[in-house]
Amino acid sequence: MGSVIKINAITVPADSGDELAHRFAARAGAVDDAEGFEGFELLKPTDERDQWLVLSRWRDEESFQAWVASPAFAHGHRSAAERSGGEAPKPVSTHSEVWSYEVAGGSDA
C-alpha cells in the first residue's frame, strides 16, 4: 500500500489568502518530525475557486491519527500570539474539511 494522503480543503475569502499563506509560513516545519510524516504542500487556487488545499502525505493512517492526537498538533495549530499568551487572531477561513485518500497509482517522476 502507498502513502496516505490527507487534504484539508480550506475555504478562504479572496482578501484573506495572503494571510493564510503567511500563517502557514510562520509555522513551517511544525510537523516535520512527526512519526510517519512524508511531506506537505499548501496549494493556492489559480482560478475563481476560493478553496486552498493543504495536501499532506503520511506513511499510514495510524501515523496521521497519532499526530492529530499529539500535543504538537494542538501547539502547531495555535497562533504565535496564542503560544505567547495573547489572544487568538481572527480566523482567515470560513470553512474547512479533511478529505482522505491513499495512493493507488501514478508515476515515479
WORA-V650175 format. One record per residue. N is the residue number from 0. PSI is psi as a letter, one per 40 degrees, with the letter a starting at -180 (NA if undefined). BURIAL is b if it has 24 or more other C-alpha atoms within 12 Angstrom, else e. D_CENTER is the distance of its C-alpha to the mean C-alpha in whole Angstrom. Layout:
n=N psi=PSI burial=BURIAL d_center=D_CENTER
n=N psi=PSI burial=BURIAL d_center=D_CENTER
//
This chain:
n=0 psi=i burial=e d_center=23
n=1 psi=a burial=e d_center=20
n=2 psi=i burial=b d_center=16
n=3 psi=h burial=b d_center=14
n=4 psi=h burial=b d_center=11
n=5 psi=h burial=b d_center=8
n=6 psi=h burial=b d_center=7
n=7 psi=h burial=b d_center=6
n=8 psi=h burial=b d_center=9
n=9 psi=h burial=b d_center=9
n=10 psi=h burial=b d_center=13
n=11 psi=h burial=b d_center=14
n=12 psi=i burial=e d_center=17
n=13 psi=d burial=e d_center=19
n=14 psi=e burial=e d_center=20
n=15 psi=e burial=e d_center=16
n=16 psi=d burial=b d_center=14
n=17 psi=d burial=e d_center=15
n=18 psi=d burial=e d_center=14
n=19 psi=d burial=b d_center=11
n=20 psi=d burial=b d_center=11
n=21 psi=d burial=e d_center=13
n=22 psi=d burial=b d_center=11
n=23 psi=d burial=b d_center=8
n=24 psi=d burial=e d_center=11
n=25 psi=d burial=e d_center=13
n=26 psi=f burial=e d_center=10
n=27 psi=h burial=e d_center=10
n=28 psi=e burial=e d_center=11
n=29 psi=d burial=e d_center=10
n=30 psi=e burial=b d_center=9
n=31 psi=d burial=e d_center=12
n=32 psi=e burial=e d_center=15
n=33 psi=h burial=b d_center=13
n=34 psi=h burial=e d_center=16
n=35 psi=e burial=e d_center=15
n=36 psi=h burial=b d_center=12
n=37 psi=e burial=b d_center=13
n=38 psi=i burial=b d_center=10
n=39 psi=i burial=e d_center=7
n=40 psi=i burial=e d_center=8
n=41 psi=h burial=b d_center=7
n=42 psi=h burial=e d_center=10
n=43 psi=h burial=b d_center=12
n=44 psi=i burial=e d_center=15
n=45 psi=e burial=e d_center=19
n=46 psi=a burial=e d_center=21
n=47 psi=e burial=e d_center=21
n=48 psi=i burial=e d_center=18
n=49 psi=e burial=b d_center=16
n=50 psi=h burial=b d_center=13
n=51 psi=i burial=b d_center=10
n=52 psi=h burial=b d_center=8
n=53 psi=h burial=b d_center=4
n=54 psi=h burial=b d_center=7
n=55 psi=i burial=b d_center=7
n=56 psi=h burial=b d_center=10
n=57 psi=i burial=b d_center=12
n=58 psi=d burial=b d_center=16
n=59 psi=i burial=b d_center=16
n=60 psi=d burial=b d_center=15
n=61 psi=d burial=e d_center=17
n=62 psi=d burial=b d_center=15
n=63 psi=d burial=b d_center=12
n=64 psi=d burial=e d_center=14
n=65 psi=d burial=e d_center=15
n=66 psi=d burial=b d_center=12
n=67 psi=d burial=e d_center=11
n=68 psi=e burial=e d_center=15
n=69 psi=i burial=e d_center=15
n=70 psi=d burial=e d_center=16
n=71 psi=d burial=e d_center=13
n=72 psi=d burial=e d_center=11
n=73 psi=d burial=e d_center=13
n=74 psi=d burial=e d_center=14
n=75 psi=d burial=b d_center=10
n=76 psi=e burial=b d_center=9
n=77 psi=i burial=b d_center=13
n=78 psi=i burial=b d_center=14
n=79 psi=d burial=e d_center=16
n=80 psi=d burial=e d_center=19
n=81 psi=d burial=e d_center=18
n=82 psi=d burial=e d_center=18
n=83 psi=e burial=e d_center=22
n=84 psi=e burial=e d_center=23
n=85 psi=a burial=e d_center=23
n=86 psi=i burial=e d_center=22
n=87 psi=h burial=e d_center=18
n=88 psi=i burial=e d_center=18
n=89 psi=h burial=e d_center=18
n=90 psi=i burial=e d_center=15
n=91 psi=e burial=b d_center=14
n=92 psi=i burial=b d_center=13
n=93 psi=e burial=e d_center=15
n=94 psi=i burial=e d_center=14
n=95 psi=i burial=e d_center=10
n=96 psi=i burial=e d_center=11
n=97 psi=h burial=e d_center=9
n=98 psi=i burial=e d_center=11
n=99 psi=h burial=e d_center=13
n=100 psi=i burial=e d_center=15
n=101 psi=i burial=e d_center=17
n=102 psi=h burial=e d_center=18
n=103 psi=e burial=e d_center=22
n=104 psi=i burial=e d_center=23
n=105 psi=a burial=e d_center=23
n=106 psi=i burial=e d_center=24
n=107 psi=e burial=e d_center=24
n=108 psi=NA burial=e d_center=24
//
